[in-house]
Amino acid sequence: MNLPSGSDIPACFNEEVVLEAPVAVVWEQLVSPRSMNEWLGGSDYSVEVDTTWTVGSAIVIRGIHHLRFENRGVVLAFKPFHSVSFTHLSSLSCLPDQPSSYTKLSFVLQADGSRTMLRFEASGFPTMAIYRHLHFYWMGTIDAFKRYVESP
């Protein structure tokens, strides 16, 4: 883990996973709002994803998990079959809507025959509590995404 200067909050965390599916299938499941609604929430809670994936446009993820929440951000990159990244700020954080309150989430795909390598990275955490929450959530969600993509 990289630590920013003068802080005990890690600068980022990442996860790599091999998916037993071709890159075209993984890409579709990764960025299709309908699919995202399923693998982002799972059986614990439901979410609704709203975005056009146009760089500079909004991405909004709404749901209920004990409480209503609305995660907002901006699409930073969208390169079909290769990478997507966006910023993230949850309404549950109660942080002001300013650049330092956002975390960056990035997904990079690499084709390997009929398999795909997914590299996920989260960076820029405004608080240790947000780092811990996002680390816990995304480590489980990357596993859930793998199961979702590989399910018949």
N, C-alpha and C positions, 0 to 999 in steps of 0.2 A: 504494500500500500504506500502511496506517495502522500506525504504530509505537507500541507502548505506551510510556508514560513510563519512561525509564531502561533501555530494552531495545533490542537490535538485532533482536529477533524480530518480524516483521510481525504485526500484530493479526489480520489476515484476508487471504484471497485469494478471488476470485470468478471465475466464468465465466458467460457468457450464450451460449445457442445457440438457433437457431430449428430446430425439428423439423418435418419435413414429414409431420405426422400430427395428427389432432384430439386435443384435450386428454383425452378419455375414454380413448383408446388409450395416450397417453403416461402417464397416471396409472396405468393397469393394469400397464404394463410397469415403471414406477418402483417400485411397492409390492408387486407379486406376488412372494412369496419364490421361486417357481419361476423366474420371469423374472430376478430378481435373481441367482439362482445362476448364470445364464448370463452376463449382462453384467458383473457384478462381477469374475468370474474370467477369463472368456474362454478362449482356447485355451492360455494359459500355465499355468493352475492352476485347480483347482475350489474352490468355496466352497459353504457351506450356510448359509442365513439362517433364523433362528428368531425370530419375533416375532408378537405379536397386534395390533400397532399401537395398542394402548390407551395413551393418555397416562399416563405414569408407570410403564409396564411395561418389561420388559427387551427389548433387541434384542441378539442374539448372532450373530456371523458367524464361522464356523469354516472352516478350510481348511488346505491344505498348499501352500506356495510356498517351495521349498527346505527350509523348516522348518514344523512344525505351528504354527498360530497360532489365537488366539481373541480376536476383537475384541468387547468388551462395551460396552454403553451403556444409556441410558434414552430412551424416546420422549418428546420434549418437546412436540411438536405434531403433529396429524394432522387436516387439514381436507381431506376428499375433493375431488379435482379441482383443488385449489388449492396446498396446501403440506404438507410433512412435515419434521420436524427431529428429530435425536437426538444424543446424546453418543457419543463414541468413545474407547476406550482399548484399545490392542493389548497382548496378552500379550508380544509381542516387545520392547516398550519397557522392560520390567522396572521400570516406575514403580509407586509405591504406589497403591492404590485410594483416591484422595481427589479431591475436586472439582478441584483445580488440575492434575491429571494428564489431564483429559479435554479433548477438542476437540469443538466443536459443528459438526455438518454440517446444512445447511439446503437444501431444494429448494423453489422456488416456481414454479408454472406459471401462464401467462397465455394464454388462448385468443385466437387471431387467425384467425378463420374456420376453415379446414381445417388451419391450422398452429398450433403451440404454441411459446411462448417459455419456455425453461427457464432459471431463474437459480439457480445453485449458489453457496453460500458456505460456507467453512470458517473457523472463528475459534477463538482461544484455544489457543495451542500451548505446551506446557510446555517444549519445548526447540527449538533451531534444527534439530537433526537430524529431529525429528518434523515441523516445518514443511516442511522440504525434501522429506522422503519423501511426505507427504500432498499437497503441491503437485504433485510429479512424478506420483504415482499418480492423483490426481483429474483432472488435465488430460487424461491419456490415457483415463481411464475415462469422462469426459463425452463424448469423441469416440466411444468404443466404444458407449456408450448410444445416441447419435445413430444410429450405423450399425445397431445392434440394432433400434431402433424403426422405422427407415425401410426395413429389409430386407423383401422380399416374404414 
